[in-house]
């Protein structure tokens, strides 16, 4: 492979440079995925707590009663795969019209807005993980569209696994109230 075609670390020159190098370079998925998951999870948790503090009576997401396997399959497996494919297609479209930083931010805002359709405050906490997922896709799609989708979806899977288990098995965790 020619040197100019080597996948490169991205975002040293824009607002995403605060992200750790393993997330900005398509070299070590085994490190990028868990690192990105920790960042996305902690960020969304902090934003969710802030939203709860600002709007304590805001409506929450209501999940219809489903078998545990359906909740886990839907939220932790199918949703991350489908959303990552759609996100990747949207980012490819945006990258044809703007630079990577604004495309990633636009993608994150879009996905926050889409998740706000059901519950308006939900998108305030969701945009952050999608900033991370969008960044991963843009970085890893240097190695191929489906590799970008896979890395983003794997991180999204980890993001959704805990909440889907908590929804599927509500008595698994002790009550915080």
C-alpha positions in Angstrom: 0.0 0.0 0.0 1.4 3.4 -0.9 2.3 5.7 2.0 -0.3 8.3 1.0 -3.0 5.6 1.2 -2.1 4.5 4.7 -4.9 5.0 7.2 -4.0 8.0 9.4 -4.7 9.4 12.8 -7.4 12.0 12.3 -8.5 15.2 14.0 -5.1 16.6 15.3 -6.3 19.9 13.7 -9.8 20.3 15.0 -12.1 20.2 18.1 -12.0 16.4 18.2 -8.3 16.4 19.1 -9.3 16.0 22.8 -10.2 12.4 22.0 -7.5 9.8 22.9 -5.2 8.8 20.0 -6.4 5.2 19.9 -9.9 6.5 19.0 -8.6 8.8 16.3 -6.5 6.2 14.5 -7.6 3.0 12.7 -4.9 0.8 14.2 -6.1 -1.1 17.3 -9.8 -1.9 17.4 -9.2 -4.0 20.5 -8.2 -0.8 22.3 -10.3 1.8 20.5 -13.7 0.0 21.1 -13.5 -0.3 24.9 -11.9 3.1 25.2 -14.6 4.7 23.1 -17.3 2.8 25.1 -16.0 4.2 28.4 -16.0 7.7 27.0 -19.4 7.4 25.4 -20.9 5.7 28.5 -19.5 8.2 31.1 -20.4 11.2 28.9 -24.0 10.0 28.4 -24.3 9.2 32.1 -23.1 12.6 33.0 -25.5 14.2 30.5 -28.4 12.1 31.7 -27.7 13.1 35.4 -27.6 16.8 34.3 -30.9 16.4 32.4 -32.4 14.7 35.5 -31.2 17.6 37.7 -32.5 20.3 35.3 -35.8 18.6 34.4 -36.6 16.1 37.2 -40.2 15.6 36.0 -39.3 15.0 32.4 -40.9 12.0 30.8 -38.7 9.0 30.4 -38.4 6.4 27.7 -41.2 3.8 28.0 -40.4 0.3 26.8 -43.4 -2.0 26.1 -43.5 -5.3 28.0 -41.4 -7.7 25.9 -39.5 -10.9 26.7 -36.0 -10.3 28.0 -34.4 -11.9 24.9 -36.4 -9.5 22.6 -35.3 -6.4 24.6 -31.6 -7.5 24.6 -31.7 -8.5 20.9 -33.5 -5.4 19.8 -31.6 -2.8 21.9 -28.1 -4.3 22.2 -27.8 -6.1 18.8 -30.2 -5.0 16.1 -30.4 -1.3 16.9 -26.6 -0.8 17.0 -26.1 -2.6 13.7 -29.0 -0.8 11.9 -28.2 2.6 13.3 -24.4 2.2 12.5 -25.2 1.3 8.9 -27.6 4.3 8.6 -25.1 6.6 10.4 -22.3 5.5 8.1 -24.4 6.2 5.0 -25.3 9.6 6.4 -21.7 10.3 7.2 -20.5 9.3 3.7 -23.1 11.8 2.3 -22.0 14.5 4.7 -18.3 13.9 4.1 -18.9 14.6 0.4 -20.1 18.1 1.4 -18.1 19.1 4.4 -15.0 18.3 6.4 -14.9 15.5 8.9 -15.4 17.6 12.1 -18.6 19.3 11.1 -19.9 16.1 9.5 -19.4 14.2 12.8 -21.0 17.0 14.8 -23.9 17.1 12.4 -24.4 13.3 12.6 -24.4 13.5 16.5 -26.9 16.3 16.5 -29.1 14.5 14.0 -29.1 11.2 16.0 -29.8 13.2 19.2 -32.8 14.8 17.5 -34.0 11.4 16.2 -33.9 9.9 19.6 -35.7 13.0 21.0 -38.8 12.3 18.9 -40.1 9.8 21.4 -38.9 11.7 24.5 -37.6 15.2 24.0 -34.9 15.2 26.7 -33.5 11.8 25.6 -31.5 13.4 22.8 -29.7 15.6 25.2 -27.9 12.6 26.6 -27.8 10.6 23.3 -25.9 13.1 21.1 -22.6 12.4 23.0 -22.4 8.7 22.3 -23.2 9.4 18.7 -20.4 11.9 18.5 -18.1 9.0 19.6 -19.7 6.5 17.2 -19.6 8.9 14.3 -15.9 9.6 15.0 -15.2 5.9 15.1 -16.9 5.4 11.8 -15.0 8.2 10.1 -11.7 7.0 11.4 -12.2 3.3 10.6 -13.9 3.8 7.3 -10.4 4.6 6.1 -10.0 0.8 6.1 -13.4 0.2 4.5 -17.1 1.1 5.0 -18.0 -2.1 6.7 -15.0 -1.9 9.1 -16.2 1.5 10.1 -19.7 0.2 10.6 -18.4 -2.8 12.6 -16.2 -0.7 15.0 -19.0 1.9 15.6 -21.6 -0.9 16.1 -19.4 -2.8 18.5 -19.0 0.3 20.6 -22.8 1.0 20.3 -23.5 -2.6 21.4 -21.4 -2.1 24.6 -23.2 1.2 25.2 -26.6 -0.4 24.9 -25.9 -3.7 26.7 -26.1 -2.5 30.3 -29.3 -0.5 29.8 -30.9 -3.3 27.9 -30.0 -5.8 30.6 -31.4 -3.4 33.2 -34.7 -3.1 31.3 -34.9 -6.8 30.6 -34.1 -7.7 34.2 -35.3 -4.8 36.4 -34.6 -6.7 39.6 -31.0 -7.5 38.7 -29.7 -4.2 40.1 -30.5 -2.9 43.6 -32.9 0.0 43.8 -31.2 3.4 44.0 -34.3 5.1 45.3 
